[in-house]
């Protein structure tokens, strides 16, 4: 099984235009949300609408158990 982590900029674009990057989300593999990316999204959610969209995203990833927390070893990999 292919595991995918989507970068912050892709989520930001997606919130603005849900039709963007359709190929990424429909391609083979399972998407996970990194806690680092989650932190970046939370820091940038300045409007009520942005916070609502983010809350829905977080709810989804929590419900399917796909929020990951990188370990120290993950940062040491080349």
Protein Blocks (a to p, Z undefined) as FASTA:
>chain_A
ZZddddfklmmmmmmmmmgoklmmmmgcdddddfklmmmmmmmmmbfklmmmmmmmmmmm
mmnopaccddfklmmpZZ
